[in-house]
Amino acid sequence: MKIEKIVEGNKTEVLLDGRLDTNAAAEFAKEMETILTPDLKELVIDMQNCGYMASSGLRIVVNAQKTMDANQGTLVLRNVPGDVMEVFDMTGLADLLTFE
Amino acid sequence: MADTLEKQLDIEADLDNLDLVLDTIEEILSGAGAGMKIIKACQLSVEELFVNIANYGYADAKEKPCSINIQAKCDDTKGNARIELRDKGLKFDPFAKEDPDITLKIKDRGVGGMGIYMTKNLMDSWEYKYDNENIVILEKSWNL
């Protein structure tokens, strides 16, 4: 999986490209450790090119939302494909996260 | 037209083999006319089980044998996949655990438990049995 990061002040946008399986999730989690700083206010995760997400990926999104809540910031999941949306739906997360 | 495709992987339960497992599922199922939605459902389900075996099934054992048999059948109107995972690790029924509470708020969410719940949601049927090894059988069908 390719992970691209665009940082602008206290806003960061992450673009995921490929299969977010357990191996990619380990890489993504490591990347998120550097992204989720206490002064981050806006985080966007763009999933347009990520049509597959295992529970390990889901866990990273939940952790990111927890951090952004603690930061009093926002997390937006952008361009989430249908198959991935279904995973958010079936795990009860669709109503707890912000999509656009 | 009726067709059966089958492949057996006899591999180590190691995350280095995850790509091989996922790619083989796609190869066999797409050969039997399954669409990407069905293929991904099977890939996700097998991934969650395989990752559990790789991470917990064998504790610190040196060898971690795991067999995955992927079979897909189709005729003119419908297709069916049957995927069997076998491992000789610790006796463990992945489906025995109570389903997670999916109504929990973000702050109350723990780290695990969702993977197998996803498998249950995505598959038509799942079965666990123990016969000197852990055996899991998943099935999923589709219309053509």
gemmi code that builds the backbone of each chain (N, CA, C; Angstrom):
import gemmi

chains = {
    "A": [
        ("MET", (0.836, -1.203, 0.000), (0.000, 0.000, 0.000), (0.865, 1.245, 0.000)),
        ("LYS", (0.411, 2.237, -0.752), (1.112, 3.523, -0.761), (0.402, 4.468, 0.207)),
        ("ILE", (1.171, 5.139, 1.028), (0.592, 6.104, 1.966), (1.215, 7.466, 1.686)),
        ("GLU", (0.371, 8.392, 1.243), (0.878, 9.734, 0.961), (0.358, 10.684, 2.029)),
        ("LYS", (1.195, 11.628, 2.407), (0.849, 12.509, 3.519), (1.039, 13.953, 3.081)),
        ("ILE", (0.016, 14.773, 3.299), (0.140, 16.197, 2.973), (-0.093, 16.987, 4.262)),
        ("VAL", (0.923, 17.699, 4.693), (0.835, 18.451, 5.948), (0.761, 19.934, 5.660)),
        ("GLU", (-0.235, 20.594, 6.283), (-0.361, 22.056, 6.151), (-0.656, 22.605, 7.536)),
        ("GLY", (0.349, 23.100, 8.219), (0.150, 23.608, 9.579), (-0.378, 22.500, 10.476)),
        ("ASN", (-1.531, 22.749, 11.140), (-2.065, 21.702, 12.015), (-3.148, 20.854, 11.341)),
        ("LYS", (-3.062, 20.846, 10.006), (-3.962, 19.980, 9.239), (-3.141, 18.955, 8.452)),
        ("THR", (-3.572, 17.703, 8.491), (-2.880, 16.671, 7.728), (-3.882, 15.843, 6.933)),
        ("GLU", (-3.501, 15.591, 5.700), (-4.323, 14.760, 4.848), (-3.518, 13.513, 4.496)),
        ("VAL", (-4.150, 12.349, 4.640), (-3.476, 11.091, 4.331), (-4.228, 10.421, 3.191)),
        ("LEU", (-3.491, 10.052, 2.146), (-4.121, 9.371, 1.017), (-3.652, 7.928, 0.981)),
        ("LEU", (-4.612, 7.010, 1.071), (-4.282, 5.589, 1.063), (-4.506, 5.033, -0.333)),
        ("ASP", (-3.547, 4.264, -0.809), (-3.648, 3.701, -2.139), (-3.265, 2.215, -2.084)),
        ("GLY", (-4.264, 1.353, -2.181), (-3.995, -0.086, -2.149), (-4.847, -0.798, -1.118)),
        ("ARG", (-4.469, -2.016, -0.846), (-5.229, -2.882, 0.050), (-4.806, -2.638, 1.491)),
        ("LEU", (-5.731, -2.202, 2.337), (-5.404, -1.984, 3.755), (-5.601, -3.308, 4.505)),
        ("ASP", (-4.687, -4.244, 4.248), (-4.742, -5.521, 4.965), (-3.885, -5.409, 6.227)),
        ("THR", (-3.708, -6.516, 6.907), (-3.022, -6.471, 8.203), (-1.577, -5.988, 8.071)),
        ("ASN", (-0.899, -6.386, 6.998), (0.488, -5.925, 6.802), (0.541, -4.428, 6.506)),
        ("ALA", (-0.362, -3.969, 5.649), (-0.401, -2.534, 5.340), (-0.801, -1.740, 6.580)),
        ("ALA", (-1.664, -2.325, 7.399), (-2.126, -1.632, 8.608), (-0.964, -1.385, 9.573)),
        ("ALA", (-0.018, -2.323, 9.629), (1.144, -2.137, 10.510), (1.955, -0.916, 10.060)),
        ("GLU", (2.078, -0.795, 8.753), (2.803, 0.332, 8.163), (2.031, 1.645, 8.407)),
        ("PHE", (0.729, 1.581, 8.196), (-0.150, 2.746, 8.382), (-0.136, 3.184, 9.858)),
        ("ALA", (-0.155, 2.225, 10.768), (-0.155, 2.547, 12.207), (1.123, 3.293, 12.585)),
        ("LYS", (2.237, 2.843, 12.007), (3.517, 3.476, 12.287), (3.506, 4.934, 11.784)),
        ("GLU", (2.967, 5.099, 10.581), (2.848, 6.435, 9.991), (1.961, 7.327, 10.870)),
        ("MET", (0.859, 6.756, 11.363), (-0.081, 7.534, 12.172), (0.548, 7.989, 13.492)),
        ("GLU", (1.477, 7.195, 14.012), (2.147, 7.600, 15.252), (2.835, 8.947, 15.082)),
        ("THR", (3.385, 9.192, 13.899), (4.070, 10.473, 13.688), (3.067, 11.570, 13.328)),
        ("ILE", (1.923, 11.179, 12.769), (0.928, 12.172, 12.346), (0.098, 12.687, 13.527)),
        ("LEU", (-0.257, 11.772, 14.438), (-1.195, 12.115, 15.518), (-0.488, 12.833, 16.677)),
        ("THR", (-0.028, 14.047, 16.395), (0.613, 14.843, 17.447), (-0.461, 15.591, 18.236)),
        ("PRO", (-0.147, 16.047, 19.458), (-1.164, 16.718, 20.285), (-1.702, 18.008, 19.657)),
        ("ASP", (-0.946, 18.621, 18.739), (-1.448, 19.878, 18.171), (-2.135, 19.687, 16.811)),
        ("LEU", (-2.328, 18.453, 16.402), (-3.061, 18.211, 15.159), (-4.548, 18.512, 15.376)),
        ("LYS", (-5.109, 19.365, 14.505), (-6.513, 19.761, 14.671), (-7.426, 19.171, 13.605)),
        ("GLU", (-6.873, 18.995, 12.405), (-7.699, 18.471, 11.310), (-6.976, 17.309, 10.651)),
        ("LEU", (-7.655, 16.195, 10.617), (-7.094, 15.023, 9.941), (-8.102, 14.532, 8.904)),
        ("VAL", (-7.618, 14.356, 7.686), (-8.447, 13.807, 6.615), (-7.787, 12.520, 6.145)),
        ("ILE", (-8.564, 11.451, 6.082), (-8.054, 10.202, 5.501), (-8.835, 9.952, 4.213)),
        ("ASP", (-8.127, 10.020, 3.096), (-8.782, 9.823, 1.800), (-8.633, 8.362, 1.382)),
        ("MET", (-9.765, 7.696, 1.183), (-9.736, 6.256, 0.894), (-10.194, 5.928, -0.528)),
        ("GLN", (-10.208, 6.933, -1.383), (-10.693, 6.723, -2.744), (-10.066, 5.497, -3.423)),
        ("ASN", (-8.776, 5.314, -3.204), (-8.070, 4.204, -3.851), (-7.788, 3.047, -2.905)),
        ("CYS", (-8.638, 2.934, -1.879), (-8.484, 1.843, -0.915), (-9.829, 1.142, -0.770)),
        ("GLY", (-9.986, 0.048, -1.466), (-11.287, -0.638, -1.492), (-11.354, -1.850, -0.588)),
        ("TYR", (-10.375, -1.989, 0.288), (-10.308, -3.184, 1.132), (-9.750, -2.802, 2.479)),
        ("MET", (-10.474, -3.118, 3.555), (-9.985, -2.785, 4.895), (-10.285, -3.909, 5.875)),
        ("ALA", (-9.235, -4.460, 6.476), (-9.397, -5.496, 7.498), (-9.623, -4.841, 8.858)),
        ("SER", (-9.886, -5.650, 9.874), (-10.182, -5.093, 11.202), (-8.987, -4.332, 11.770)),
        ("SER", (-7.785, -4.710, 11.331), (-6.586, -3.988, 11.793), (-6.597, -2.541, 11.305)),
        ("GLY", (-7.153, -2.313, 10.121), (-7.275, -0.955, 9.594), (-8.352, -0.170, 10.330)),
        ("LEU", (-9.431, -0.877, 10.612), (-10.545, -0.285, 11.359), (-10.073, 0.247, 12.714)),
        ("ARG", (-9.212, -0.552, 13.347), (-8.680, -0.196, 14.662), (-7.883, 1.114, 14.606)),
        ("ILE", (-7.147, 1.309, 13.514), (-6.353, 2.533, 13.371), (-7.272, 3.745, 13.256)),
        ("VAL", (-8.370, 3.579, 12.503), (-9.326, 4.679, 12.340), (-9.963, 5.025, 13.695)),
        ("VAL", (-10.330, 3.993, 14.460), (-10.930, 4.233, 15.785), (-9.931, 4.964, 16.692)),
        ("ASN", (-8.676, 4.518, 16.661), (-7.649, 5.186, 17.476), (-7.436, 6.629, 17.041)),
        ("ALA", (-7.468, 6.863, 15.728), (-7.297, 8.226, 15.213), (-8.446, 9.116, 15.703)),
        ("GLN", (-9.667, 8.562, 15.676), (-10.821, 9.343, 16.153), (-10.684, 9.653, 17.641)),
        ("LYS", (-10.191, 8.679, 18.412), (-9.980, 8.915, 19.853), (-8.975, 10.054, 20.070)),
        ("THR", (-7.894, 10.023, 19.303), (-6.870, 11.068, 19.443), (-7.427, 12.423, 19.037)),
        ("MET", (-8.167, 12.460, 17.910), (-8.697, 13.748, 17.449), (-9.737, 14.284, 18.441)),
        ("ASP", (-10.496, 13.398, 19.080), (-11.430, 13.838, 20.126), (-10.660, 14.456, 21.288)),
        ("ALA", (-9.569, 13.792, 21.686), (-8.741, 14.308, 22.785), (-8.123, 15.656, 22.418)),
        ("ASN", (-7.799, 15.808, 21.121), (-7.196, 17.055, 20.628), (-8.244, 18.147, 20.397)),
        ("GLN", (-9.496, 17.805, 20.599), (-10.622, 18.680, 20.218), (-10.509, 19.098, 18.756)),
        ("GLY", (-10.152, 18.133, 17.946), (-10.027, 18.350, 16.512), (-11.017, 17.487, 15.757)),
        ("THR", (-10.811, 17.376, 14.444), (-11.748, 16.603, 13.636), (-11.034, 15.557, 12.779)),
        ("LEU", (-11.747, 14.471, 12.551), (-11.296, 13.455, 11.599), (-12.387, 13.314, 10.542)),
        ("VAL", (-11.989, 13.449, 9.290), (-12.932, 13.237, 8.191), (-12.411, 12.089, 7.327)),
        ("LEU", (-13.298, 11.137, 7.034), (-12.966, 10.053, 6.118), (-13.572, 10.417, 4.774)),
        ("ARG", (-12.706, 10.555, 3.781), (-13.177, 11.081, 2.500), (-13.156, 10.000, 1.409)),
        ("ASN", (-14.168, 10.070, 0.550), (-14.239, 9.190, -0.629), (-14.157, 7.703, -0.274)),
        ("VAL", (-14.890, 7.309, 0.759), (-14.831, 5.912, 1.201), (-15.627, 5.024, 0.228)),
        ("PRO", (-14.985, 4.040, -0.403), (-15.697, 3.165, -1.338), (-16.736, 2.283, -0.629)),
        ("GLY", (-17.704, 1.821, -1.400), (-18.836, 1.067, -0.851), (-18.439, -0.133, -0.002)),
        ("ASP", (-17.490, -0.923, -0.474), (-17.126, -2.135, 0.265), (-16.507, -1.813, 1.619)),
        ("VAL", (-15.780, -0.712, 1.683), (-15.163, -0.305, 2.951), (-16.228, 0.313, 3.867)),
        ("MET", (-17.150, 1.060, 3.238), (-18.259, 1.652, 4.018), (-19.050, 0.548, 4.706)),
        ("GLU", (-19.186, -0.566, 4.017), (-19.923, -1.693, 4.578), (-19.266, -2.206, 5.863)),
        ("VAL", (-17.942, -2.185, 5.889), (-17.224, -2.614, 7.090), (-17.498, -1.641, 8.246)),
        ("PHE", (-17.500, -0.334, 7.950), (-17.843, 0.644, 8.992), (-19.281, 0.432, 9.473)),
        ("ASP", (-20.161, 0.112, 8.516), (-21.569, -0.114, 8.842), (-21.752, -1.308, 9.771)),
        ("MET", (-21.174, -2.430, 9.382), (-21.436, -3.673, 10.121), (-20.813, -3.667, 11.505)),
        ("THR", (-19.842, -2.769, 11.743), (-19.212, -2.713, 13.061), (-19.751, -1.545, 13.896)),
        ("GLY", (-20.826, -0.918, 13.397), (-21.485, 0.132, 14.166), (-20.748, 1.458, 14.169)),
        ("LEU", (-19.779, 1.620, 13.277), (-18.971, 2.842, 13.296), (-19.467, 3.913, 12.329)),
        ("ALA", (-20.356, 3.519, 11.415), (-20.799, 4.467, 10.385), (-21.413, 5.734, 10.987)),
        ("ASP", (-22.131, 5.579, 12.102), (-22.788, 6.740, 12.714), (-21.869, 7.513, 13.652)),
        ("LEU", (-20.704, 6.954, 13.945), (-19.824, 7.580, 14.935), (-18.668, 8.346, 14.295)),
        ("LEU", (-18.539, 8.176, 12.980), (-17.433, 8.815, 12.269), (-17.998, 9.814, 11.267)),
        ("THR", (-17.135, 10.690, 10.756), (-17.573, 11.700, 9.797), (-17.079, 11.345, 8.401)),
        ("PHE", (-18.022, 11.275, 7.466), (-17.674, 10.923, 6.088), (-18.015, 12.075, 5.151)),
        ("GLU", (-17.204, 12.241, 4.139), (-17.602, 13.213, 3.097), (-17.090, 12.789, 1.746)),
    ],
    "B": [
        ("MET", (-22.955, -24.975, -18.409), (-21.560, -25.014, -17.998), (-21.456, -25.175, -16.482)),
        ("ALA", (-20.729, -26.168, -16.053), (-20.433, -26.307, -14.620), (-18.931, -26.450, -14.470)),
        ("ASP", (-18.439, -25.828, -13.449), (-16.987, -25.775, -13.317), (-16.589, -25.844, -11.843)),
        ("THR", (-15.485, -26.474, -11.573), (-14.937, -26.475, -10.212), (-13.475, -26.070, -10.265)),
        ("LEU", (-13.130, -25.113, -9.440), (-11.737, -24.701, -9.344), (-11.294, -24.922, -7.913)),
        ("GLU", (-10.063, -25.365, -7.747), (-9.605, -25.657, -6.393), (-8.106, -25.440, -6.274)),
        ("LYS", (-7.722, -24.961, -5.117), (-6.288, -24.826, -4.857), (-6.058, -25.024, -3.373)),
        ("GLN", (-4.998, -25.710, -3.053), (-4.651, -25.899, -1.650), (-3.302, -25.251, -1.372)),
        ("LEU", (-3.272, -24.444, -0.334), (-2.009, -23.833, 0.098), (-1.560, -24.532, 1.373)),
        ("ASP", (-0.387, -25.111, 1.366), (0.201, -25.668, 2.590), (1.363, -24.771, 2.956)),
        ("ILE", (1.107, -23.890, 3.900), (2.054, -22.801, 4.161), (2.293, -22.618, 5.655)),
        ("GLU", (3.226, -21.768, 5.982), (3.429, -21.349, 7.355), (2.413, -20.251, 7.680)),
        ("ALA", (1.877, -20.309, 8.891), (0.964, -19.247, 9.317), (1.799, -18.019, 9.675)),
        ("ASP", (2.225, -17.335, 8.644), (3.101, -16.182, 8.814), (2.538, -15.042, 7.970)),
        ("LEU", (2.593, -13.833, 8.502), (2.012, -12.693, 7.778), (2.696, -12.452, 6.437)),
        ("ASP", (3.926, -12.981, 6.289), (4.591, -12.877, 4.981), (3.818, -13.622, 3.896)),
        ("ASN", (2.967, -14.558, 4.307), (2.184, -15.331, 3.332), (0.787, -14.759, 3.087)),
        ("LEU", (0.479, -13.646, 3.748), (-0.874, -13.089, 3.617), (-1.205, -12.703, 2.171)),
        ("ASP", (-0.262, -12.075, 1.490), (-0.500, -11.690, 0.091), (-0.836, -12.906, -0.765)),
        ("LEU", (-0.066, -13.983, -0.559), (-0.290, -15.217, -1.314), (-1.710, -15.746, -1.065)),
        ("VAL", (-2.131, -15.722, 0.198), (-3.468, -16.211, 0.551), (-4.535, -15.352, -0.135)),
        ("LEU", (-4.402, -14.044, -0.011), (-5.422, -13.138, -0.574), (-5.447, -13.223, -2.101)),
        ("ASP", (-4.265, -13.306, -2.713), (-4.207, -13.369, -4.173), (-4.767, -14.696, -4.696)),
        ("THR", (-4.539, -15.776, -3.954), (-5.055, -17.080, -4.384), (-6.584, -17.118, -4.309)),
        ("ILE", (-7.136, -16.516, -3.272), (-8.596, -16.448, -3.167), (-9.162, -15.710, -4.383)),
        ("GLU", (-8.535, -14.601, -4.731), (-9.021, -13.833, -5.885), (-8.933, -14.662, -7.169)),
        ("GLU", (-7.818, -15.365, -7.332), (-7.603, -16.173, -8.535), (-8.695, -17.249, -8.679)),
        ("ILE", (-8.938, -17.986, -7.614), (-9.892, -19.103, -7.696), (-11.333, -18.592, -7.831)),
        ("LEU", (-11.675, -17.601, -7.019), (-13.065, -17.134, -7.044), (-13.402, -16.379, -8.330)),
        ("SER", (-12.465, -15.592, -8.826), (-12.766, -14.862, -10.057), (-12.892, -15.855, -11.215)),
        ("GLY", (-12.142, -16.961, -11.150), (-12.269, -18.010, -12.153), (-13.642, -18.641, -12.165)),
        ("ALA", (-14.333, -18.572, -11.033), (-15.680, -19.135, -10.942), (-16.742, -18.035, -11.048)),
        ("GLY", (-16.343, -16.890, -11.542), (-17.301, -15.832, -11.851), (-17.714, -14.935, -10.693)),
        ("ALA", (-17.042, -15.048, -9.548), (-17.398, -14.180, -8.418), (-16.968, -12.743, -8.708)),
        ("GLY", (-17.796, -11.779, -8.310), (-17.453, -10.371, -8.456), (-16.545, -9.924, -7.323)),
        ("MET", (-16.026, -8.709, -7.443), (-15.082, -8.204, -6.440), (-15.679, -8.131, -5.041)),
        ("LYS", (-16.968, -7.857, -4.953), (-17.598, -7.743, -3.637), (-17.535, -9.082, -2.889)),
        ("ILE", (-17.846, -10.162, -3.617), (-17.787, -11.513, -3.039), (-16.338, -11.881, -2.722)),
        ("ILE", (-15.450, -11.560, -3.659), (-14.036, -11.890, -3.468), (-13.488, -11.190, -2.216)),
        ("LYS", (-13.799, -9.906, -2.076), (-13.300, -9.162, -0.906), (-13.882, -9.709, 0.393)),
        ("ALA", (-15.157, -10.104, 0.350), (-15.785, -10.659, 1.553), (-15.039, -11.917, 1.992)),
        ("CYS", (-14.683, -12.760, 1.030), (-13.951, -13.994, 1.353), (-12.525, -13.682, 1.793)),
        ("GLN", (-11.890, -12.731, 1.120), (-10.517, -12.351, 1.500), (-10.486, -11.824, 2.942)),
        ("LEU", (-11.423, -10.919, 3.254), (-11.455, -10.338, 4.607), (-11.666, -11.427, 5.653)),
        ("SER", (-12.601, -12.324, 5.370), (-12.932, -13.376, 6.338), (-11.746, -14.285, 6.585)),
        ("VAL", (-11.084, -14.700, 5.515), (-9.933, -15.589, 5.662), (-8.769, -14.832, 6.300)),
        ("GLU", (-8.592, -13.564, 5.920), (-7.502, -12.781, 6.528), (-7.631, -12.740, 8.047)),
        ("GLU", (-8.841, -12.459, 8.528), (-9.025, -12.331, 9.979), (-8.669, -13.638, 10.696)),
        ("LEU", (-9.065, -14.765, 10.099), (-8.771, -16.064, 10.705), (-7.279, -16.395, 10.606)),
        ("PHE", (-6.703, -16.140, 9.427), (-5.291, -16.456, 9.192), (-4.382, -15.619, 10.103)),
        ("VAL", (-4.730, -14.353, 10.251), (-3.922, -13.461, 11.102), (-3.983, -13.919, 12.565)),
        ("ASN", (-5.156, -14.373, 12.984), (-5.274, -14.900, 14.348), (-4.387, -16.125, 14.551)),
        ("ILE", (-4.377, -17.021, 13.562), (-3.541, -18.225, 13.654), (-2.068, -17.801, 13.692)),
        ("ALA", (-1.708, -16.867, 12.797), (-0.309, -16.421, 12.715), (0.133, -15.745, 14.016)),
        ("ASN", (-0.739, -14.932, 14.587), (-0.334, -14.137, 15.758), (-0.486, -14.869, 17.086)),
        ("TYR", (-1.483, -15.750, 17.190), (-1.765, -16.357, 18.499), (-1.801, -17.881, 18.494)),
        ("GLY", (-2.035, -18.482, 17.329), (-2.321, -19.908, 17.275), (-1.174, -20.794, 17.748)),
        ("TYR", (0.037, -20.350, 17.512), (1.174, -21.223, 17.784), (2.096, -20.709, 18.878)),
        ("ALA", (1.679, -19.675, 19.586), (2.553, -19.080, 20.602), (3.955, -18.900, 20.001)),
        ("ASP", (4.976, -19.535, 20.589), (6.338, -19.319, 20.094), (6.870, -20.498, 19.275)),
        ("ALA", (5.980, -21.350, 18.801), (6.434, -22.534, 18.057), (7.268, -22.134, 16.845)),
        ("LYS", (8.229, -22.987, 16.503), (9.104, -22.706, 15.365), (8.378, -22.927, 14.045)),
        ("GLU", (7.615, -24.011, 14.002), (6.884, -24.298, 12.771), (5.403, -24.040, 13.006)),
        ("LYS", (4.787, -23.420, 12.036), (3.385, -23.040, 12.192), (2.592, -23.482, 10.967)),
        ("PRO", (2.424, -24.799, 10.780), (1.762, -25.259, 9.564), (0.287, -24.847, 9.489)),
        ("CYS", (-0.097, -24.447, 8.302), (-1.487, -24.030, 8.074), (-1.854, -24.428, 6.641)),
        ("SER", (-2.978, -25.119, 6.489), (-3.451, -25.471, 5.149), (-4.707, -24.680, 4.857)),
        ("ILE", (-4.749, -24.129, 3.689), (-5.967, -23.425, 3.277), (-6.409, -24.017, 1.950)),
        ("ASN", (-7.586, -24.605, 1.964), (-8.138, -25.190, 0.747), (-9.254, -24.280, 0.231)),
        ("ILE", (-9.083, -23.830, -0.980), (-10.054, -22.898, -1.570), (-10.709, -23.593, -2.755)),
        ("GLN", (-12.030, -23.714, -2.681), (-12.747, -24.396, -3.740), (-13.899, -23.515, -4.201)),
        ("ALA", (-14.031, -23.363, -5.487), (-15.156, -22.579, -6.016), (-15.837, -23.372, -7.117)),
        ("LYS", (-17.153, -23.392, -7.062), (-17.941, -24.097, -8.073), (-18.916, -23.115, -8.690)),
        ("CYS", (-19.214, -23.318, -9.958), (-20.258, -22.485, -10.541), (-20.954, -23.236, -11.667)),
        ("ASP", (-22.214, -22.861, -11.876), (-22.917, -23.315, -13.084), (-23.421, -22.058, -13.790)),
        ("ASP", (-24.452, -22.194, -14.620), (-24.865, -21.033, -15.412), (-25.469, -19.907, -14.579)),
        ("THR", (-26.020, -20.246, -13.417), (-26.776, -19.234, -12.681), (-26.158, -18.829, -11.353)),
        ("LYS", (-25.328, -19.703, -10.772), (-24.820, -19.367, -9.431), (-23.441, -19.959, -9.173)),
        ("GLY", (-22.790, -19.399, -8.181), (-21.478, -19.895, -7.792), (-21.419, -20.075, -6.288)),
        ("ASN", (-20.439, -20.859, -5.844), (-20.313, -21.125, -4.417), (-18.838, -21.329, -4.072)),
        ("ALA", (-18.415, -20.727, -2.987), (-17.042, -20.918, -2.533), (-17.057, -21.637, -1.192)),
        ("ARG", (-16.106, -22.560, -1.053), (-15.937, -23.262, 0.217), (-14.462, -23.165, 0.567)),
        ("ILE", (-14.181, -22.564, 1.699), (-12.785, -22.356, 2.090), (-12.552, -23.024, 3.445)),
        ("GLU", (-11.557, -23.888, 3.481), (-11.266, -24.624, 4.709), (-9.870, -24.280, 5.202)),
        ("LEU", (-9.786, -23.871, 6.453), (-8.485, -23.577, 7.067), (-8.195, -24.628, 8.123)),
        ("ARG", (-6.992, -25.169, 8.099), (-6.587, -26.137, 9.118), (-5.263, -25.702, 9.732)),
        ("ASP", (-5.183, -25.772, 11.063), (-3.898, -25.504, 11.709), (-3.745, -26.413, 12.917)),
        ("LYS", (-2.489, -26.661, 13.261), (-2.185, -27.573, 14.362), (-1.773, -26.814, 15.616)),
        ("GLY", (-2.194, -25.570, 15.689), (-1.857, -24.744, 16.853), (-2.758, -25.055, 18.038)),
        ("LEU", (-2.765, -24.142, 18.983), (-3.587, -24.307, 20.177), (-5.048, -24.498, 19.782)),
        ("LYS", (-5.713, -25.395, 20.478), (-7.131, -25.647, 20.200), (-7.913, -24.367, 20.472)),
        ("PHE", (-8.573, -23.890, 19.460), (-9.258, -22.600, 19.622), (-10.421, -22.462, 18.648)),
        ("ASP", (-11.596, -22.237, 19.202), (-12.782, -22.002, 18.377), (-12.977, -20.486, 18.221)),
        ("PRO", (-12.665, -19.941, 17.041), (-12.737, -18.480, 16.883), (-14.160, -17.937, 16.975)),
        ("PHE", (-15.143, -18.810, 16.778), (-16.531, -18.329, 16.758), (-17.230, -18.448, 18.117)),
        ("ALA", (-16.517, -18.984, 19.107), (-17.150, -19.239, 20.399), (-17.359, -17.953, 21.201)),
        ("LYS", (-16.499, -16.973, 20.946), (-16.561, -15.735, 21.712), (-17.844, -14.971, 21.406)),
        ("GLU", (-18.363, -14.331, 22.432), (-19.563, -13.512, 22.259), (-19.280, -12.371, 21.274)),
        ("ASP", (-20.280, -12.004, 20.491), (-20.094, -10.899, 19.548), (-19.802, -9.603, 20.308)),
        ("PRO", (-18.986, -8.728, 19.711), (-18.697, -7.446, 20.383), (-19.944, -6.552, 20.401)),
        ("ASP", (-19.976, -5.628, 21.345), (-21.072, -4.662, 21.420), (-20.795, -3.545, 20.408)),
        ("ILE", (-21.551, -3.559, 19.300), (-21.271, -2.567, 18.254), (-22.001, -1.245, 18.491)),
        ("THR", (-22.670, -1.130, 19.652), (-23.324, 0.141, 19.958), (-22.430, 1.029, 20.836)),
        ("LEU", (-21.241, 0.536, 21.179), (-20.344, 1.322, 22.040), (-19.885, 2.599, 21.349)),
        ("LYS", (-19.727, 3.649, 22.149), (-19.168, 4.905, 21.647), (-17.677, 4.713, 21.364)),
        ("ILE", (-17.125, 5.638, 20.594), (-15.707, 5.560, 20.240), (-14.819, 5.414, 21.477)),
        ("LYS", (-15.063, 6.216, 22.483), (-14.169, 6.235, 23.645), (-14.199, 4.909, 24.421)),
        ("ASP", (-15.285, 4.157, 24.270), (-15.408, 2.902, 25.008), (-14.966, 1.679, 24.201)),
        ("ARG", (-14.516, 1.926, 22.981), (-14.146, 0.797, 22.120), (-12.786, 0.235, 22.494)),
        ("GLY", (-12.705, -1.091, 22.561), (-11.436, -1.754, 22.828), (-10.684, -1.988, 21.533)),
        ("VAL", (-9.611, -2.770, 21.615), (-8.773, -2.935, 20.438), (-9.170, -4.129, 19.554)),
        ("GLY", (-9.908, -5.081, 20.101), (-10.106, -6.287, 19.300), (-11.549, -6.728, 19.164)),
        ("GLY", (-11.687, -7.929, 18.661), (-13.001, -8.566, 18.622), (-13.806, -8.342, 17.368)),
        ("MET", (-13.402, -7.363, 16.539), (-14.217, -7.033, 15.364), (-13.966, -7.972, 14.182)),
        ("GLY", (-12.765, -8.513, 14.096), (-12.397, -9.296, 12.920), (-13.306, -10.498, 12.696)),
        ("ILE", (-13.463, -11.309, 13.719), (-14.283, -12.515, 13.579), (-15.757, -12.140, 13.420)),
        ("TYR", (-16.135, -11.048, 14.070), (-17.510, -10.554, 13.903), (-17.757, -10.180, 12.441)),
        ("MET", (-16.750, -9.587, 11.809), (-16.854, -9.253, 10.379), (-17.005, -10.521, 9.544)),
        ("THR", (-16.214, -11.529, 9.879), (-16.304, -12.812, 9.168), (-17.726, -13.369, 9.246)),
        ("LYS", (-18.295, -13.340, 10.446), (-19.668, -13.858, 10.617), (-20.664, -13.071, 9.772)),
        ("ASN", (-20.428, -11.773, 9.657), (-21.328, -10.921, 8.869), (-21.175, -11.149, 7.371)),
        ("LEU", (-19.954, -11.465, 6.952), (-19.672, -11.524, 5.515), (-19.934, -12.886, 4.897)),
        ("MET", (-19.865, -13.943, 5.707), (-20.034, -15.285, 5.162), (-21.484, -15.762, 5.283)),
        ("ASP", (-21.872, -16.692, 4.388), (-23.195, -17.316, 4.494), (-23.200, -18.311, 5.651)),
        ("SER", (-22.083, -19.019, 5.821), (-21.993, -19.956, 6.937), (-20.553, -20.123, 7.370)),
        ("TRP", (-20.383, -20.509, 8.618), (-19.055, -20.768, 9.163), (-19.193, -21.917, 10.147)),
        ("GLU", (-18.127, -22.671, 10.263), (-18.175, -23.853, 11.106), (-16.788, -24.082, 11.680)),
        ("TYR", (-16.761, -24.508, 12.940), (-15.482, -24.882, 13.557), (-15.576, -26.301, 14.080)),
        ("LYS", (-14.557, -27.081, 13.858), (-14.463, -28.377, 14.531), (-13.018, -28.683, 14.848)),
        ("TYR", (-12.830, -29.626, 15.770), (-11.471, -30.004, 16.147), (-11.289, -31.490, 15.941)),
        ("ASP", (-10.263, -31.831, 15.153), (-9.957, -33.235, 14.924), (-8.431, -33.341, 14.858)),
        ("ASN", (-7.813, -33.299, 16.003), (-6.354, -33.217, 16.135), (-5.779, -31.942, 15.536)),
        ("GLU", (-6.621, -31.133, 14.976), (-6.229, -29.816, 14.480), (-7.471, -28.935, 14.430)),
        ("ASN", (-7.233, -27.650, 14.375), (-8.351, -26.714, 14.246), (-8.815, -26.699, 12.797)),
        ("ILE", (-10.122, -26.820, 12.598), (-10.668, -26.815, 11.243), (-11.792, -25.776, 11.173)),
        ("VAL", (-11.645, -24.851, 10.259), (-12.694, -23.856, 10.046), (-13.163, -23.965, 8.601)),
        ("ILE", (-14.462, -23.990, 8.412), (-15.017, -24.060, 7.058), (-15.940, -22.860, 6.833)),
        ("LEU", (-15.642, -22.119, 5.798), (-16.444, -20.943, 5.443), (-17.133, -21.215, 4.103)),
        ("GLU", (-18.350, -20.706, 3.968), (-19.020, -20.829, 2.671), (-19.689, -19.517, 2.277)),
        ("LYS", (-19.662, -19.270, 0.986), (-20.285, -18.060, 0.451), (-20.775, -18.364, -0.968)),
        ("SER", (-21.987, -17.962, -1.266), (-22.481, -18.202, -2.627), (-22.880, -16.889, -3.295)),
        ("TRP", (-23.014, -16.951, -4.594), (-23.372, -15.750, -5.359), (-24.181, -16.145, -6.586)),
        ("ASN", (-24.910, -15.180, -7.122), (-25.665, -15.406, -8.348), (-24.882, -14.897, -9.547)),
        ("LEU", (-25.063, -15.568, -10.664), (-24.366, -15.139, -11.883), (-25.364, -14.568, -12.886)),
    ],
}
model = gemmi.Model(1)
for chain_id, residues in chains.items():
    chain = gemmi.Chain(chain_id)
    for i, (resn, *xyz) in enumerate(residues, 1):
        res = gemmi.Residue()
        res.name, res.seqid = resn, gemmi.SeqId(i, " ")
        for name, pos in zip(("N", "CA", "C"), xyz):
            atom = gemmi.Atom()
            atom.name, atom.element = name, gemmi.Element(name[0])
            atom.pos, atom.b_iso = gemmi.Position(*pos), 0.0
            res.add_atom(atom)
        chain.add_residue(res)
    model.add_chain(chain)
structure = gemmi.Structure()
structure.add_model(model)
structure.setup_entities()
